[in-house]
Amino acid sequence: MKINHLDLFSGIGGFHLGFERAGFKIKSYFSEIDKHAIAVYKHKFKDATYVGSVTDVYGGDLPQIDLITFGSPCQDFSLAGKRAGMGGDRSILILEAIRLVRECRPRVFIWENVKGAFSSNSGEDFAAILQEFADIGGYRLEWQLLNTSWFLPQNRERIYLVGYSTTTRGDWRGVFPIATNNQKADGNTQCGHQSAQTLTARYFASTAQGTYIGERDKVRRLTPIECERLQGFPDQHTAFGNYDGETKPMSNTQRYKQCGNAVTVNVVEAVAKKCIPLFK
């Protein structure tokens, strides 16, 4: 199934890869401002088209878009942050994504964010976001709190909200639920002998919680490859980047950072499989 995909705040392509694994053939137009994430995306998805910062993207400049995904910056919603909510400079960028949903009218859009978005400003921020989505018109909304630990040995709770066109035909039963707490992964992986804590954007810092993992009678730091595996990416996904046509190796600092910022590919794949009827 071929679709055109607008990948906002694209990072290293977790949404792109998750939909590919679900059986979609994707042409992605991706928006990102981190030069290292852009370089990885260009290196791994050579047919993708870079479209610049989200503030510079306009629906009229794009072909018909079938899918928009956005894991908009979450620091202002995070339980680990200062909880500025929708008043924060980074979280307000979600309004740019909502603008592009209005302009492009995709069949499906998906928003991913931290669990803290539910409770930010006593729930008022999440209610305001839902209202913004509802005001677009013509979309049904569903959401669920999903945990990477249902698929891989990492405790990573994230909200996934799916909006889909009300013109969808057939007896549609909905996207969610994806799984339950009784369907967790068994922890069988080559990334250590116990489940990891949540990988974060600050994972690369030597003092970051979750940077180290117990192994037999000693403690060691996770490797970049293990972090890729905990997020569902292939080994060495972040090892190289395309910088203006030149392939260069990526520093471990950037590899840790990019894995911490990414969406979990296995979770996206599960959501994408439930969305297949929406594109028929």
KELO-220821 format. One line per field, with one value per residue (C-alpha): residue in one letter; chain; x, y, z. Coordinates in steps of 0.5 Angstrom, whole numbers, plus 500, padded with zeros to 3 digits. Each point is the difference from the previous one (the first is absolute). Last residue first. Example, Ala and Ser with C-alpha at 12.3 -4.5 7.8 and 13.67 -1.06 7.14 Angstrom:
<atoms>
r c(s|a)
c c(A|A)
east c(527|498)
north c(498|493)
up c(514|502)
</atoms>
This chain:
<atoms>
r c(k|f|l|p|i|c|k|k|a|v|a|e|v|v|n|v|t|v|a|n|g|c|q|k|y|r|q|t|n|s|m|p|k|t|e|g|d|y|n|g|f|a|t|h|q|d|p|f|g|q|l|r|e|c|e|i|p|t|l|r|r|v|k|d|r|e|g|i|y|t|g|q|a|t|s|a|f|y|r|a|t|l|t|q|a|s|q|h|g|c|q|t|n|g|d|a|k|q|n|n|t|a|i|p|f|v|g|r|w|d|g|r|t|t|t|s|y|g|v|l|y|i|r|e|r|n|q|p|l|f|w|s|t|n|l|l|q|w|e|l|r|y|g|g|i|d|a|f|e|q|l|i|a|a|f|d|e|g|s|n|s|s|f|a|g|k|v|n|e|w|i|f|v|r|p|r|c|e|r|v|l|r|i|a|e|l|i|l|i|s|r|d|g|g|m|g|a|r|k|g|a|l|s|f|d|q|c|p|s|g|f|t|i|l|d|i|q|p|l|d|g|g|y|v|d|t|v|s|g|v|y|t|a|d|k|f|k|h|k|y|v|a|i|a|h|k|d|i|e|s|f|y|s|k|i|k|f|g|a|r|e|f|g|l|h|f|g|g|i|g|s|f|l|d|l|h|n|i|k|m)
c c(A|A|A|A|A|A|A|A|A|A|A|A|A|A|A|A|A|A|A|A|A|A|A|A|A|A|A|A|A|A|A|A|A|A|A|A|A|A|A|A|A|A|A|A|A|A|A|A|A|A|A|A|A|A|A|A|A|A|A|A|A|A|A|A|A|A|A|A|A|A|A|A|A|A|A|A|A|A|A|A|A|A|A|A|A|A|A|A|A|A|A|A|A|A|A|A|A|A|A|A|A|A|A|A|A|A|A|A|A|A|A|A|A|A|A|A|A|A|A|A|A|A|A|A|A|A|A|A|A|A|A|A|A|A|A|A|A|A|A|A|A|A|A|A|A|A|A|A|A|A|A|A|A|A|A|A|A|A|A|A|A|A|A|A|A|A|A|A|A|A|A|A|A|A|A|A|A|A|A|A|A|A|A|A|A|A|A|A|A|A|A|A|A|A|A|A|A|A|A|A|A|A|A|A|A|A|A|A|A|A|A|A|A|A|A|A|A|A|A|A|A|A|A|A|A|A|A|A|A|A|A|A|A|A|A|A|A|A|A|A|A|A|A|A|A|A|A|A|A|A|A|A|A|A|A|A|A|A|A|A|A|A|A|A|A|A|A|A|A|A|A|A|A|A|A|A|A|A|A|A)
east c(483|505|496|500|507|500|500|507|502|499|504|506|500|501|505|504|500|500|507|503|504|502|503|503|504|502|502|505|502|503|497|505|499|497|501|494|499|501|497|500|504|499|493|497|506|495|493|496|495|501|503|504|503|502|503|504|502|503|497|505|502|499|503|498|496|498|497|498|503|497|493|501|504|507|504|496|498|493|498|495|497|501|494|503|503|497|505|506|502|499|500|493|495|496|493|497|493|493|497|501|495|501|498|493|499|500|492|495|498|494|502|502|504|497|501|507|505|504|504|503|506|502|506|503|507|502|505|501|496|493|495|506|500|493|494|495|494|497|494|498|495|501|496|501|506|497|500|508|500|495|504|507|496|497|508|502|494|502|502|505|504|496|499|506|504|500|505|497|499|495|497|496|496|497|504|496|506|499|496|505|506|497|499|508|501|496|504|506|497|503|507|499|496|493|497|503|505|502|506|503|501|492|501|495|504|506|495|502|495|500|497|497|496|497|497|503|498|506|503|501|493|501|505|506|505|497|502|507|503|496|505|498|500|503|507|497|505|506|495|496|507|502|494|501|507|497|495|495|495|494|500|496|499|498|498|499|496|500|500|508|499|496|505|505|497|498|507|503|506|497|494|497|495|500|495|499|497|497|501|497)
north c(502|505|500|492|500|504|494|498|507|500|494|503|506|496|496|506|503|508|503|506|495|496|507|502|493|501|507|499|493|505|498|498|504|499|506|503|506|496|493|497|493|496|502|493|496|494|501|504|498|505|495|498|506|501|494|502|506|496|500|502|495|497|494|494|497|505|506|506|507|506|500|506|505|502|498|504|496|498|508|499|494|493|497|495|493|494|494|496|504|503|493|499|495|505|496|506|502|497|500|508|500|501|505|502|504|501|500|495|502|497|503|506|506|507|502|501|497|503|496|501|497|501|498|495|498|494|497|492|500|499|501|504|505|502|503|505|500|505|501|506|500|505|504|507|504|502|493|500|507|497|494|505|504|494|498|507|500|493|503|505|494|494|496|503|497|493|503|501|497|503|496|502|496|502|506|507|504|507|498|494|506|505|494|499|507|500|494|506|502|495|503|507|498|503|493|497|503|494|501|494|493|498|503|505|505|495|497|503|497|493|501|496|502|495|500|507|502|503|506|507|502|496|505|499|505|500|493|501|497|496|494|495|493|495|499|497|498|506|505|498|500|507|503|497|503|507|501|504|495|499|494|499|492|496|493|493|498|492|501|500|507|503|499|502|507|501|499|504|503|506|502|506|499|494|502|493|499|493|494|493)
up c(504|504|506|500|501|507|504|497|501|507|501|496|504|506|497|497|507|499|500|505|504|494|497|506|501|493|501|505|497|494|493|495|493|493|496|496|504|506|500|506|503|506|502|497|502|502|498|504|505|505|505|494|498|508|499|494|504|505|507|506|505|507|503|503|494|496|503|495|500|496|503|504|497|503|494|496|493|503|500|495|504|500|505|505|497|501|503|497|495|493|496|501|503|505|500|496|504|498|507|500|494|493|494|502|496|493|499|498|493|497|493|497|503|498|507|499|505|506|504|507|503|507|502|506|499|505|495|499|494|497|506|503|495|504|497|503|495|495|495|496|495|494|496|503|502|506|503|500|503|506|501|501|505|504|500|503|505|503|507|496|497|502|494|496|506|496|495|493|493|495|494|494|495|494|499|499|498|502|507|502|498|505|505|500|500|507|502|500|507|503|499|502|507|501|498|506|504|504|502|497|503|500|493|497|498|498|495|493|495|498|494|494|494|495|494|497|493|497|504|499|502|506|503|503|503|507|500|499|493|495|499|495|501|495|503|507|504|498|500|506|504|497|502|507|500|498|505|497|497|495|495|494|500|494|503|498|506|502|508|500|495|505|506|496|498|507|503|495|503|503|496|503|495|495|494|497|493|500|496|502)
</atoms>
